Amino acid sequence: MNSFKNIYNQYDWDTLLSGILSKTEDDVIHALGKDKRDLEDFKALISPAAKPYLERMAQMSKVITKKRFGNTIQMYAPMYLSNECQNICTYCGFSMTNKIPRRTLTDEEILKEVDFLKSKGYDHILLVTGEANRTVGVDYIDNAIQLIRSKFANITIEIQPLDQPDYEQLIDSGLYAVLVYQETYHRGEYKKHHPKGKKSNFDYRLETPDRLGRAGVHKIGLGALFGLEDWRADSFFTALHLNYLQKVYWKTKYSISFPRLRPFSGGIEPKVEMTDADLVQLICAFRLLDEDLELSMSTRESEVFRENIVNLGITSISAESKTNPGGYAVAPQSLEQFEISDERSTEDVVKMLKSKGLDVVWKDWAHNWQ
């Protein structure tokens, strides 16, 4: 069965990165002058040669986003159900080797968290867990979705990769979208940061979006964790992955997120720094590559950065996020997966967005679940 792995294996990381770094000013000007851009143009737009054109890229990105999405921005909230995890990941507070209290929310606790988020206005929710199949497997996730599906217009999950029949079961129960980040597309570095657990299987994770596409999920979210490897190469592989999926699973919608490595107790330092300017460049490059693509920004980033980026291509944003199970209403002091940067209340973020001329959208469409 065909999968993205067949495309991925045609590329050599070092050769690819060298090609990106060798892009010239003429390549950038050529890319900016086109109405429709391809992956070679994307290489130019994320290359060092594009740095002097960042302001032009930002203005073009702003115009394209407004044309396609209007002055709207979608609000969503993550809700952590469990910090149980059977993987060792060098960068994550939930890693199996970290001696922390483990917690998995009960139905009653889930509903308490939901009540808090609903009181804030949220209608799009992202359910997050560690990767612990025995504790928070398919049955647990299925139960959680059915428990809350009548309360939200849109339910997304970010959990361990599953098999196709598992995704089909969850879709039938009310699942709308799945986020699955490759973390890094560098096979060697991936193994270094995921030495043990099911997540150490690079190929299984790489082929997860294929299983999602075959299952018929409404939306797939992609991304890499910037800091583990060179951000330019990881971003190209993300774009390559997106391009493949759009051609094969053309009925599915897609989104890209931009997580940068954030600290936790005992965590690692980024191998490769991604500056704020680099991240702006990347967001604009993705918008110039695909005007229909949803681009998401979490509270990992600072207040100032988020305020400056919301008009340049971003279409969805979180606020007041907690990265620990029960963090909103049940157990606010428990250990977080990583430190957030923008700690403003939902109300303050909404006020900021409106001051930028944006219309905040809480709900776009909904299942008619009873």
Residue frames as qw, qx, qy, qz and C-alpha x, y, z in Angstrom:
[[0.000, 0.888, 0.460, 0.000, 0.00, 0.00, 0.00],
 [0.395, 0.538, -0.030, 0.744, 1.36, 3.41, -0.99],
 [0.446, -0.804, -0.305, 0.249, 2.20, 5.88, 1.75],
 [0.065, 0.981, -0.175, 0.045, 4.19, 9.05, 2.33],
 [0.693, -0.510, 0.447, 0.244, 7.13, 6.86, 3.37],
 [0.757, 0.333, 0.409, 0.386, 7.75, 6.11, -0.31],
 [0.260, 0.905, 0.056, 0.333, 8.10, 9.83, -1.04],
 [0.455, -0.856, 0.245, -0.012, 10.13, 10.50, 2.10],
 [0.828, -0.255, 0.398, 0.302, 12.69, 7.81, 1.24],
 [0.654, 0.608, 0.211, 0.398, 13.53, 9.60, -2.01],
 [0.034, 0.932, -0.123, 0.340, 15.13, 12.48, -0.08],
 [0.711, -0.040, -0.389, 0.585, 18.47, 12.83, 1.67],
 [0.329, -0.861, -0.306, 0.237, 18.38, 15.24, 4.61],
 [0.447, -0.534, 0.185, 0.693, 21.81, 16.82, 4.09],
 [0.296, 0.196, 0.582, 0.732, 21.35, 17.22, 0.34],
 [0.067, -0.780, -0.576, -0.237, 17.94, 18.79, 0.88],
 [0.365, -0.830, -0.171, 0.385, 19.21, 21.24, 3.50],
 [0.437, -0.279, 0.358, 0.776, 22.12, 22.21, 1.28],
 [0.189, 0.456, 0.628, 0.601, 19.67, 22.91, -1.53],
 [0.194, -0.881, -0.432, -0.002, 17.60, 25.20, 0.70],
 [0.448, -0.717, 0.039, 0.532, 20.64, 27.10, 1.93],
 [0.424, -0.093, 0.491, 0.755, 21.90, 27.58, -1.65],
 [0.231, 0.779, 0.561, 0.158, 18.74, 29.38, -2.81],
 [0.370, 0.056, 0.073, 0.924, 19.51, 32.85, -4.17],
 [0.154, 0.424, 0.242, -0.859, 17.88, 36.27, -4.14],
 [0.341, 0.171, -0.552, -0.741, 16.73, 35.63, -7.70],
 [0.279, -0.215, -0.933, -0.069, 14.98, 32.44, -6.54],
 [0.040, -0.453, -0.631, 0.628, 13.16, 34.42, -3.85],
 [0.230, 0.379, -0.100, -0.891, 12.10, 37.19, -6.25],
 [0.328, 0.031, -0.785, -0.525, 10.87, 34.56, -8.72],
 [0.209, -0.334, -0.900, 0.186, 8.82, 32.82, -6.00],
 [0.040, 0.477, 0.429, -0.766, 7.28, 36.07, -4.79],
 [0.242, 0.313, -0.326, -0.859, 6.28, 37.00, -8.34],
 [0.207, -0.105, -0.912, -0.338, 4.22, 33.85, -8.93],
 [0.597, -0.283, -0.075, -0.747, 0.48, 33.48, -8.40],
 [0.952, -0.236, -0.012, -0.195, 0.80, 29.81, -7.43],
 [0.004, 0.728, -0.675, 0.120, 3.92, 28.50, -5.72],
 [0.919, 0.030, -0.389, -0.061, 5.39, 25.01, -5.56],
 [0.834, -0.509, -0.041, 0.211, 7.78, 23.25, -3.18],
 [0.657, 0.204, 0.015, 0.726, 10.85, 24.69, -4.91],
 [0.036, -0.707, -0.065, -0.703, 9.44, 28.16, -4.29],
 [0.706, -0.683, -0.119, -0.144, 8.80, 27.18, -0.67],
 [0.828, -0.133, -0.081, 0.539, 12.50, 26.27, -0.34],
 [0.349, 0.451, 0.026, 0.821, 13.42, 29.75, -1.51],
 [0.329, -0.725, -0.135, -0.591, 10.96, 31.43, 0.86],
 [0.784, -0.620, -0.035, 0.005, 12.37, 29.63, 3.92],
 [0.796, 0.196, -0.112, 0.561, 16.00, 30.14, 2.86],
 [0.419, -0.535, -0.129, 0.722, 18.40, 32.72, 4.30],
 [0.232, 0.138, 0.415, 0.869, 18.16, 34.55, 0.98],
 [0.175, -0.671, -0.594, -0.407, 14.55, 35.47, 1.80],
 [0.413, -0.499, -0.458, 0.609, 15.44, 37.35, 4.99],
 [0.105, -0.171, 0.065, 0.978, 15.64, 40.78, 3.30],
 [0.308, -0.212, -0.549, -0.747, 12.15, 40.15, 1.86],
 [0.154, -0.290, -0.872, 0.364, 10.46, 39.33, 5.15],
 [0.203, 0.388, 0.299, -0.848, 8.38, 42.52, 5.26],
 [0.438, 0.227, -0.479, -0.726, 7.16, 41.93, 1.71],
 [0.342, -0.083, -0.933, -0.080, 6.34, 38.31, 2.54],
 [0.019, -0.317, -0.724, 0.612, 4.44, 39.41, 5.63],
 [0.336, 0.358, 0.050, -0.870, 2.33, 41.93, 3.73],
 [0.464, 0.143, -0.693, -0.533, 1.55, 39.41, 0.99],
 [0.249, -0.150, -0.937, 0.191, 0.64, 36.81, 3.61],
 [0.143, 0.329, 0.507, -0.784, -1.69, 39.28, 5.32],
 [0.443, 0.297, -0.243, -0.810, -3.49, 40.10, 2.08],
 [0.442, 0.064, -0.842, -0.303, -3.88, 36.45, 1.07],
 [0.138, -0.208, -0.877, 0.410, -5.18, 35.44, 4.51],
 [0.269, 0.352, 0.316, -0.839, -7.73, 38.26, 4.57],
 [0.461, 0.240, -0.496, -0.696, -8.87, 37.36, 1.06],
 [0.473, -0.018, -0.867, -0.153, -9.42, 33.71, 1.96],
 [0.382, -0.343, -0.787, 0.343, -10.47, 33.85, 5.64],
 [0.182, -0.847, -0.284, -0.410, -11.70, 37.43, 6.02],
 [0.025, -0.643, 0.435, -0.630, -11.00, 39.19, 9.32],
 [0.856, -0.401, -0.059, -0.320, -11.78, 36.09, 11.37],
 [0.228, 0.449, -0.821, 0.270, -9.73, 34.00, 13.76],
 [0.791, -0.286, -0.480, -0.248, -10.86, 30.75, 15.37],
 [0.304, -0.596, 0.576, -0.471, -10.55, 30.18, 19.13],
 [0.856, -0.074, -0.503, -0.093, -9.80, 26.74, 20.55],
 [0.426, -0.684, 0.482, -0.342, -8.70, 25.28, 23.87],
 [0.533, 0.223, -0.813, 0.065, -6.58, 22.22, 24.70],
 [0.716, -0.484, 0.223, -0.452, -7.84, 19.94, 27.47],
 [0.270, 0.417, -0.860, 0.118, -5.38, 17.43, 28.89],
 [0.850, -0.265, -0.215, -0.402, -7.03, 14.18, 29.91],
 [0.933, -0.328, 0.041, 0.144, -3.98, 12.28, 31.17],
 [0.097, 0.850, -0.517, -0.017, -0.23, 12.59, 31.72],
 [0.839, -0.178, 0.512, 0.050, 0.30, 8.81, 31.72],
 [0.537, 0.724, -0.370, -0.223, 2.93, 7.87, 29.14],
 [0.939, -0.143, 0.287, 0.126, 4.81, 4.73, 28.15],
 [0.684, 0.617, -0.034, 0.387, 7.36, 6.55, 25.98],
 [0.534, -0.543, 0.019, 0.648, 10.70, 8.10, 26.74],
 [0.407, 0.782, 0.214, 0.421, 10.93, 11.49, 25.02],
 [0.575, -0.044, -0.246, 0.779, 13.86, 13.73, 25.88],
 [0.048, 0.247, 0.065, 0.966, 11.91, 16.98, 25.57],
 [0.497, -0.470, -0.438, -0.583, 8.61, 16.17, 27.30],
 [0.289, -0.420, 0.541, -0.669, 7.54, 16.58, 30.91],
 [0.873, -0.085, 0.134, -0.460, 5.32, 13.48, 30.63],
 [0.543, 0.454, -0.706, -0.027, 8.22, 11.19, 29.62],
 [0.876, -0.278, -0.381, -0.107, 8.04, 7.81, 31.34],
 [0.677, 0.060, -0.441, 0.586, 11.38, 8.36, 33.11],
 [0.061, -0.467, 0.203, -0.859, 10.22, 11.55, 34.84],
 [0.292, -0.287, -0.833, 0.371, 9.20, 10.87, 38.43],
 [0.251, -0.132, 0.031, -0.958, 5.97, 12.83, 38.53],
 [0.435, 0.235, 0.721, -0.485, 2.50, 12.10, 39.90],
 [0.052, -0.087, -0.772, -0.628, 0.41, 10.55, 37.12],
 [0.358, 0.355, 0.526, -0.685, -3.23, 11.41, 36.66],
 [0.038, -0.208, -0.770, -0.603, -6.00, 10.38, 34.29],
 [0.355, -0.040, 0.176, -0.917, -9.28, 12.26, 34.49],
 [0.229, 0.317, 0.902, -0.181, -12.51, 10.51, 35.41],
 [0.073, 0.595, 0.641, 0.479, -15.78, 11.25, 33.65],
 [0.276, -0.866, -0.380, 0.169, -16.77, 13.60, 36.46],
 [0.418, -0.577, 0.155, 0.684, -13.44, 15.45, 36.26],
 [0.309, 0.199, 0.586, 0.722, -13.69, 15.73, 32.47],
 [0.045, -0.759, -0.577, -0.298, -17.09, 17.37, 32.81],
 [0.367, -0.811, -0.167, 0.424, -15.74, 19.83, 35.40],
 [0.391, -0.288, 0.380, 0.787, -13.01, 20.87, 32.98],
 [0.163, 0.443, 0.673, 0.570, -15.58, 21.13, 30.20],
 [0.165, -0.856, -0.485, 0.075, -17.81, 23.36, 32.33],
 [0.357, -0.661, 0.076, 0.656, -14.91, 25.76, 32.83],
 [0.289, -0.072, 0.565, 0.770, -14.09, 25.92, 29.12],
 [0.047, 0.621, 0.695, 0.360, -17.73, 26.35, 28.14],
 [0.234, -0.845, -0.340, 0.341, -18.02, 29.23, 30.64],
 [0.300, -0.518, 0.289, 0.748, -15.23, 30.93, 28.69],
 [0.522, 0.628, -0.043, -0.576, -17.07, 30.48, 25.39],
 [0.044, -0.414, 0.833, 0.364, -15.05, 27.70, 23.77],
 [0.844, 0.265, 0.178, -0.431, -16.78, 25.50, 21.21],
 [0.778, 0.471, -0.412, 0.056, -13.67, 23.92, 19.65],
 [0.643, -0.645, 0.397, -0.111, -11.72, 21.63, 21.96],
 [0.575, 0.508, -0.639, 0.053, -8.46, 19.73, 21.60],
 [0.877, -0.442, 0.125, -0.141, -8.22, 16.59, 23.75],
 [0.386, 0.665, -0.611, 0.188, -4.62, 15.73, 24.67],
 [0.894, -0.427, 0.119, -0.058, -3.07, 12.74, 26.45],
 [0.221, -0.601, 0.747, 0.180, 0.28, 11.14, 26.95],
 [0.671, 0.282, -0.585, -0.357, 0.88, 7.98, 24.95],
 [0.236, -0.211, 0.879, -0.356, -0.26, 5.17, 27.24],
 [0.475, -0.036, -0.658, -0.584, -2.38, 2.69, 25.34],
 [0.380, -0.256, -0.872, 0.174, -3.32, 0.61, 28.39],
 [0.103, -0.420, -0.530, 0.730, -4.51, 3.59, 30.42],
 [0.314, 0.627, 0.109, -0.705, -5.79, 6.01, 27.79],
 [0.300, 0.017, 0.830, 0.470, -6.38, 3.75, 24.82],
 [0.143, -0.219, -0.590, -0.764, -9.07, 3.88, 22.18],
 [0.351, -0.575, -0.736, -0.066, -11.91, 2.95, 24.55],
 [0.312, -0.555, -0.352, 0.686, -11.00, 5.76, 26.98],
 [0.055, -0.187, 0.266, 0.944, -10.79, 8.33, 24.16],
 [0.208, -0.342, -0.742, -0.537, -14.02, 7.06, 22.61],
 [0.336, -0.633, -0.659, 0.229, -15.80, 7.43, 25.95],
 [0.233, -0.470, -0.137, 0.840, -14.44, 10.96, 26.42],
 [0.037, -0.024, -0.486, -0.873, -15.59, 12.03, 22.95],
 [0.302, -0.478, -0.748, -0.347, -19.08, 10.63, 23.47],
 [0.355, -0.553, -0.554, 0.511, -19.22, 12.23, 26.91],
 [0.131, -0.570, -0.072, 0.808, -18.63, 15.74, 25.60],
 [0.274, 0.176, 0.643, 0.693, -19.67, 15.66, 21.94],
 [0.015, -0.775, -0.604, -0.187, -23.01, 17.38, 22.56],
 [0.331, -0.829, -0.163, 0.420, -21.19, 20.27, 24.23],
 [0.248, -0.571, 0.394, 0.677, -18.75, 21.20, 21.43],
 [0.643, 0.662, -0.045, -0.382, -19.06, 22.01, 17.76],
 [0.663, 0.601, -0.439, 0.077, -15.68, 20.49, 17.04],
 [0.774, -0.547, 0.319, 0.012, -13.57, 17.84, 18.81],
 [0.575, 0.652, -0.483, 0.106, -9.91, 17.34, 17.91],
 [0.877, -0.463, 0.097, 0.089, -7.45, 14.91, 19.49],
 [0.351, 0.722, -0.569, 0.177, -3.69, 14.85, 19.96],
 [0.823, -0.387, 0.376, -0.178, -2.91, 11.39, 21.33],
 [0.443, -0.342, 0.769, 0.308, -0.81, 8.37, 20.41],
 [0.406, 0.301, -0.585, -0.635, -0.99, 7.29, 16.74],
 [0.687, 0.062, 0.610, -0.389, -3.64, 4.63, 16.14],
 [0.292, 0.077, 0.862, 0.408, -4.57, 2.04, 13.54],
 [0.198, -0.119, -0.453, -0.861, -7.08, 2.90, 10.83],
 [0.424, -0.476, -0.737, -0.226, -10.03, 0.96, 12.38],
 [0.360, -0.467, -0.507, 0.629, -9.46, 2.83, 15.66],
 [0.010, -0.180, 0.089, 0.980, -9.72, 6.16, 13.90],
 [0.310, -0.266, -0.658, -0.633, -12.86, 5.00, 12.09],
 [0.415, -0.514, -0.728, 0.183, -14.42, 4.13, 15.46],
 [0.248, -0.444, -0.299, 0.807, -13.58, 7.56, 16.90],
 [0.089, -0.008, -0.374, -0.923, -14.88, 9.37, 13.82],
 [0.374, -0.424, -0.745, -0.355, -18.19, 7.54, 14.20],
 [0.425, -0.558, -0.590, 0.400, -18.31, 8.74, 17.81],
 [0.020, -0.967, -0.244, 0.071, -17.84, 12.41, 16.91],
 [0.551, -0.443, 0.248, 0.662, -14.15, 13.00, 16.22],
 [0.425, 0.883, 0.100, -0.173, -13.54, 15.85, 13.77],
 [0.449, 0.796, -0.371, 0.163, -9.77, 16.30, 13.51],
 [0.899, -0.334, 0.004, 0.284, -6.46, 14.74, 14.58],
 [0.102, 0.912, -0.396, 0.044, -3.15, 16.48, 15.20],
 [0.947, -0.166, 0.141, 0.235, -0.10, 14.27, 14.72],
 [0.098, 0.924, -0.361, -0.076, 3.31, 15.92, 14.76],
 [0.892, 0.277, -0.294, 0.203, 6.30, 14.03, 13.42],
 [0.605, -0.732, 0.069, 0.307, 8.44, 16.00, 15.92],
 [0.019, -0.700, 0.516, 0.492, 11.40, 15.78, 13.50],
 [0.876, 0.439, -0.023, -0.197, 11.66, 14.22, 10.06],
 [0.251, 0.659, -0.703, 0.093, 15.35, 13.47, 10.66],
 [0.893, -0.133, -0.402, -0.154, 15.32, 9.72, 11.22],
 [0.627, 0.126, -0.554, 0.534, 18.52, 9.62, 13.28],
 [0.051, -0.263, 0.367, -0.891, 17.62, 12.54, 15.52],
 [0.709, -0.291, -0.198, -0.611, 14.11, 11.16, 15.93],
 [0.851, -0.124, -0.501, 0.097, 15.51, 7.92, 17.36],
 [0.378, 0.214, -0.485, 0.759, 17.83, 9.87, 19.65],
 [0.264, -0.226, 0.251, -0.903, 14.90, 11.75, 21.20],
 [0.827, -0.109, 0.034, -0.550, 12.52, 8.76, 21.31],
 [0.135, 0.455, -0.880, 0.030, 14.69, 5.84, 22.50],
 [0.007, -0.099, -0.975, 0.198, 11.92, 3.72, 24.04],
 [0.405, 0.421, 0.524, -0.619, 8.21, 3.10, 23.68],
 [0.578, 0.531, 0.609, 0.115, 5.86, 2.80, 20.73],
 [0.213, 0.951, 0.018, -0.222, 6.73, 6.33, 19.69],
 [0.374, -0.580, 0.584, 0.427, 10.26, 5.18, 18.87],
 [0.574, 0.299, 0.703, 0.296, 8.83, 3.61, 15.69],
 [0.021, -0.416, 0.215, 0.883, 9.59, 6.40, 13.20],
 [0.100, -0.065, -0.759, -0.640, 7.80, 4.78, 10.26],
 [0.120, -0.547, -0.826, 0.066, 4.57, 4.07, 12.16],
 [0.059, -0.687, -0.289, 0.664, 4.33, 7.71, 13.16],
 [0.038, -0.312, 0.458, 0.831, 5.28, 8.89, 9.67],
 [0.151, -0.179, -0.824, -0.516, 2.44, 6.88, 8.13],
 [0.054, 0.427, 0.719, -0.545, -0.20, 7.97, 10.66],
 [0.319, 0.449, 0.004, -0.835, -1.67, 10.70, 8.40],
 [0.321, 0.127, -0.784, -0.516, -2.11, 8.06, 5.70],
 [0.150, -0.291, -0.932, 0.155, -4.17, 5.95, 8.09],
 [0.128, 0.490, 0.416, -0.756, -6.17, 9.04, 9.00],
 [0.304, 0.343, -0.380, -0.803, -6.78, 9.87, 5.36],
 [0.309, -0.040, -0.897, -0.313, -7.96, 6.35, 4.60],
 [0.078, -0.378, -0.820, 0.423, -10.23, 6.47, 7.68],
 [0.025, 0.666, 0.532, 0.523, -11.90, 9.59, 6.28],
 [0.332, -0.564, -0.396, 0.644, -11.12, 12.08, 9.04],
 [0.219, 0.926, 0.307, 0.014, -12.34, 15.63, 8.37],
 [0.165, 0.931, -0.268, 0.185, -9.06, 17.38, 9.15],
 [0.887, -0.108, -0.154, 0.421, -5.41, 16.44, 9.74],
 [0.124, -0.975, 0.180, -0.028, -2.96, 18.69, 11.57],
 [0.865, 0.213, -0.156, 0.426, 0.76, 18.43, 10.81],
 [0.111, -0.950, 0.228, -0.183, 3.88, 19.98, 12.26],
 [0.753, 0.167, -0.447, 0.453, 7.40, 19.54, 13.58],
 [0.547, -0.797, -0.145, 0.211, 8.82, 20.46, 16.99],
 [0.468, 0.776, -0.171, 0.386, 11.28, 23.19, 16.12],
 [0.330, -0.791, 0.466, -0.218, 14.53, 22.93, 18.03],
 [0.896, -0.176, 0.407, 0.035, 15.20, 19.21, 17.65],
 [0.669, 0.106, 0.460, 0.574, 16.80, 19.66, 14.23],
 [0.131, -0.113, 0.259, 0.950, 17.27, 22.31, 11.56],
 [0.379, 0.499, 0.503, -0.596, 13.92, 24.08, 11.21],
 [0.386, 0.520, -0.359, -0.672, 14.27, 24.67, 7.48],
 [0.235, 0.161, -0.924, -0.255, 14.68, 21.00, 6.59],
 [0.111, 0.288, 0.880, -0.361, 11.93, 19.93, 9.01],
 [0.368, 0.535, 0.224, -0.727, 9.62, 22.57, 7.54],
 [0.369, 0.379, -0.611, -0.589, 10.29, 21.40, 4.00],
 [0.138, -0.034, -0.989, -0.042, 9.46, 17.81, 4.93],
 [0.232, 0.428, 0.648, -0.586, 6.26, 19.06, 6.59],
 [0.418, 0.540, -0.126, -0.720, 5.34, 20.88, 3.38],
 [0.270, 0.267, -0.851, -0.363, 6.26, 17.80, 1.33],
 [0.049, 0.205, 0.943, -0.257, 4.07, 15.65, 3.58],
 [0.332, 0.519, 0.363, -0.699, 1.21, 18.15, 3.23],
 [0.362, 0.467, -0.457, -0.665, 1.56, 18.24, -0.55],
 [0.175, 0.071, -0.968, -0.165, 1.37, 14.45, -0.77],
 [0.122, 0.344, 0.829, -0.425, -1.65, 14.20, 1.53],
 [0.352, 0.513, 0.120, -0.774, -3.56, 16.92, -0.32],
 [0.381, 0.340, -0.648, -0.565, -3.17, 15.02, -3.58],
 [0.246, -0.021, -0.968, -0.039, -4.10, 11.60, -2.20],
 [0.138, -0.539, -0.775, 0.300, -6.76, 12.54, 0.40],
 [0.112, 0.250, 0.221, 0.936, -8.16, 15.57, -1.36],
 [0.402, -0.655, -0.499, -0.401, -11.46, 15.60, 0.56],
 [0.636, -0.524, -0.384, 0.417, -9.63, 16.20, 3.86],
 [0.007, 0.964, -0.061, 0.260, -8.81, 19.63, 5.30],
 [0.783, 0.033, -0.298, 0.545, -5.34, 20.38, 6.67],
 [0.249, -0.959, 0.050, -0.129, -3.72, 22.58, 9.27],
 [0.675, 0.304, -0.388, 0.550, -0.15, 23.36, 10.28],
 [0.525, -0.848, -0.070, 0.024, 1.07, 24.23, 13.78],
 [0.472, 0.690, -0.327, 0.440, 4.39, 25.79, 14.71],
 [0.734, -0.678, -0.035, 0.019, 5.54, 24.52, 18.14],
 [0.358, 0.675, -0.525, 0.375, 8.96, 25.62, 19.28],
 [0.670, -0.124, -0.650, 0.335, 10.72, 23.61, 21.97],
 [0.347, -0.748, 0.087, -0.559, 9.64, 24.89, 25.38],
 [0.163, 0.389, -0.796, 0.434, 11.30, 24.07, 28.71],
 [0.799, -0.481, -0.221, -0.286, 10.15, 21.67, 31.38],
 [0.544, -0.716, 0.425, -0.099, 11.92, 20.55, 34.55],
 [0.641, -0.320, 0.657, 0.235, 15.12, 18.80, 33.43],
 [0.733, 0.616, 0.281, -0.067, 14.38, 19.34, 29.74],
 [0.695, 0.050, 0.314, 0.645, 16.80, 19.69, 26.85],
 [0.028, 0.677, -0.101, -0.729, 18.00, 22.85, 25.16],
 [0.726, 0.646, 0.103, -0.213, 17.23, 23.34, 21.46],
 [0.762, -0.056, 0.390, 0.514, 19.85, 21.86, 19.15],
 [0.295, 0.290, 0.379, 0.827, 19.09, 24.52, 16.54],
 [0.044, 0.462, 0.395, -0.793, 17.68, 27.90, 17.53],
 [0.160, 0.579, 0.622, 0.503, 14.65, 29.21, 15.70],
 [0.105, -0.134, -0.224, 0.960, 14.37, 32.96, 16.19],
 [0.331, 0.594, 0.495, -0.540, 11.15, 34.97, 16.18],
 [0.313, 0.612, -0.338, -0.643, 12.07, 36.30, 12.73],
 [0.041, 0.173, -0.944, -0.277, 12.61, 32.74, 11.52],
 [0.204, 0.372, 0.873, -0.243, 9.15, 31.74, 12.72],
 [0.349, 0.669, 0.155, -0.638, 7.50, 34.74, 11.07],
 [0.206, 0.485, -0.654, -0.544, 9.29, 33.84, 7.86],
 [0.044, 0.023, 0.995, 0.092, 8.05, 30.26, 8.05],
 [0.299, 0.526, 0.660, -0.444, 4.43, 31.19, 8.78],
 [0.352, 0.681, -0.109, -0.632, 4.41, 33.58, 5.82],
 [0.100, 0.360, -0.831, -0.412, 6.07, 30.97, 3.58],
 [0.179, 0.242, 0.951, -0.075, 3.34, 28.44, 4.35],
 [0.346, 0.663, 0.404, -0.526, 0.64, 31.03, 3.63],
 [0.281, 0.645, -0.402, -0.586, 2.27, 31.93, 0.32],
 [0.030, -0.162, 0.958, 0.235, 2.48, 28.22, -0.52],
 [0.173, -0.396, -0.883, -0.184, -1.19, 27.50, 0.24],
 [0.196, -0.280, 0.054, -0.938, -3.86, 30.15, 0.72],
 [0.716, -0.346, -0.362, -0.487, -6.43, 27.61, 1.98],
 [0.627, -0.002, -0.686, 0.369, -4.24, 26.11, 4.70],
 [0.524, -0.812, -0.143, -0.215, -5.26, 26.61, 8.31],
 [0.493, 0.387, -0.486, 0.610, -2.37, 27.91, 10.42],
 [0.645, -0.682, -0.326, -0.111, -2.51, 27.59, 14.20],
 [0.259, 0.539, -0.465, 0.653, -0.66, 29.37, 17.02],
 [0.677, -0.482, -0.548, 0.098, -0.58, 28.09, 20.60],
 [0.367, -0.918, 0.051, -0.141, 0.25, 29.72, 23.93],
 [0.852, -0.118, 0.022, 0.510, 3.81, 28.35, 23.67],
 [0.427, 0.435, 0.095, 0.787, 4.62, 31.74, 22.15],
 [0.226, -0.264, -0.393, 0.851, 4.87, 35.05, 24.00],
 [0.183, 0.768, 0.470, -0.395, 2.22, 37.75, 24.25],
 [0.058, 0.715, -0.261, -0.646, 4.21, 40.12, 22.07],
 [0.110, -0.181, 0.839, 0.501, 4.92, 37.56, 19.37],
 [0.193, 0.457, 0.868, 0.027, 1.32, 36.40, 19.19],
 [0.161, 0.795, 0.287, -0.509, 0.05, 39.95, 18.96],
 [0.046, 0.634, -0.444, -0.632, 2.38, 40.64, 16.04],
 [0.089, -0.128, 0.909, 0.388, 1.60, 37.46, 14.12],
 [0.385, 0.407, 0.763, -0.324, -2.20, 37.20, 14.31],
 [0.471, 0.744, 0.113, -0.460, -2.71, 39.40, 11.25],
 [0.115, 0.655, -0.636, -0.392, 0.02, 37.79, 9.14],
 [0.473, 0.232, -0.787, -0.321, -1.44, 34.38, 8.34],
 [0.030, 0.017, 0.918, -0.395, -2.67, 32.69, 11.51],
 [0.465, -0.271, -0.490, -0.686, -6.26, 31.42, 11.40],
 [0.747, -0.524, -0.371, -0.172, -6.69, 29.79, 14.83],
 [0.165, 0.515, -0.539, 0.646, -5.33, 30.54, 18.28],
 [0.620, -0.447, -0.632, 0.127, -5.59, 29.17, 21.80],
 [0.084, -0.646, 0.246, -0.718, -5.75, 31.10, 25.05],
 [0.570, -0.503, 0.391, -0.519, -5.47, 30.50, 28.81],
 [0.834, 0.158, -0.513, -0.126, -4.15, 27.01, 28.03],
 [0.591, -0.558, 0.545, -0.206, -3.26, 24.45, 30.69],
 [0.606, 0.430, -0.653, -0.146, -0.96, 21.58, 29.77],
 [0.022, -0.176, 0.912, -0.371, -1.69, 19.36, 32.76],
 [0.348, -0.376, -0.809, -0.289, -4.66, 17.01, 33.29],
 [0.366, -0.718, -0.570, 0.159, -7.32, 18.84, 35.28],
 [0.434, -0.011, -0.094, 0.896, -5.43, 22.12, 34.95],
 [0.134, -0.472, -0.276, -0.827, -8.50, 24.31, 34.54],
 [0.567, -0.500, -0.023, -0.654, -10.77, 23.27, 37.39],
 [0.928, -0.253, -0.265, -0.071, -9.69, 19.95, 38.95],
 [0.806, -0.408, 0.031, 0.429, -5.95, 20.04, 39.75],
 [0.335, 0.936, -0.034, 0.107, -4.44, 23.37, 38.68],
 [0.281, -0.832, 0.477, 0.026, -1.15, 22.79, 40.50],
 [0.909, -0.043, 0.387, 0.149, -0.16, 19.47, 38.89],
 [0.400, -0.426, 0.497, 0.641, 2.91, 19.23, 36.65],
 [0.566, 0.698, 0.008, -0.438, 2.57, 20.63, 33.13],
 [0.893, 0.288, 0.238, 0.253, 3.81, 18.97, 29.95],
 [0.527, 0.229, 0.050, 0.817, 5.70, 22.15, 29.07],
 [0.126, -0.526, -0.313, 0.781, 5.67, 25.78, 30.12],
 [0.322, 0.782, 0.460, 0.271, 3.32, 28.09, 28.27],
 [0.396, 0.041, -0.029, 0.917, 4.47, 31.63, 27.55],
 [0.239, -0.319, -0.177, -0.900, 1.28, 33.64, 26.98],
 [0.181, -0.255, -0.872, 0.377, -0.62, 33.31, 30.26],
 [0.267, -0.016, 0.034, -0.963, -3.31, 35.91, 29.61],
 [0.472, 0.285, 0.708, -0.442, -6.95, 35.10, 30.24],
 [0.357, 0.436, 0.746, 0.356, -9.27, 34.19, 27.41],
 [0.081, 0.910, 0.380, -0.144, -11.00, 37.53, 27.84],
 [0.214, -0.784, 0.262, 0.522, -7.74, 39.44, 27.50],
 [0.375, -0.104, 0.732, 0.560, -6.73, 37.54, 24.37],
 [0.267, 0.660, 0.679, 0.180, -10.14, 38.14, 22.81],
 [0.045, -0.933, -0.133, 0.331, -9.81, 41.84, 23.63],
 [0.316, -0.538, 0.505, 0.596, -6.39, 41.90, 21.96],
 [0.376, 0.217, 0.784, 0.444, -7.69, 40.15, 18.83],
 [0.171, 0.835, 0.523, 0.011, -10.58, 42.60, 18.52],
 [0.165, -0.862, 0.098, 0.469, -8.16, 45.51, 18.91],
 [0.318, -0.303, 0.675, 0.593, -6.33, 44.10, 15.88],
 [0.477, 0.324, -0.252, -0.777, -9.52, 44.29, 13.84],
 [0.241, 0.074, -0.948, -0.192, -10.24, 40.56, 14.00],
 [0.732, -0.228, -0.056, -0.640, -13.63, 38.93, 14.47],
 [0.189, -0.307, 0.900, -0.244, -13.35, 36.11, 16.99],
 [0.735, 0.004, -0.461, -0.497, -15.08, 32.90, 15.89],
 [0.470, -0.337, 0.717, -0.389, -16.06, 30.37, 18.54],
 [0.629, 0.196, 0.746, -0.102, -18.07, 28.05, 16.33],
 [0.179, 0.350, -0.526, -0.754, -18.05, 27.52, 12.58],
 [0.703, -0.020, -0.489, -0.517, -20.07, 24.33, 12.10],
 [0.408, -0.322, 0.725, -0.452, -21.25, 21.48, 14.27],
 [0.241, -0.106, -0.953, -0.151, -22.34, 17.86, 14.34],
 [0.586, -0.357, -0.074, -0.723, -25.95, 17.41, 15.38],
 [0.383, 0.031, -0.887, 0.255, -25.14, 15.02, 18.23],
 [0.604, -0.578, -0.260, -0.483, -27.90, 14.21, 20.66]]
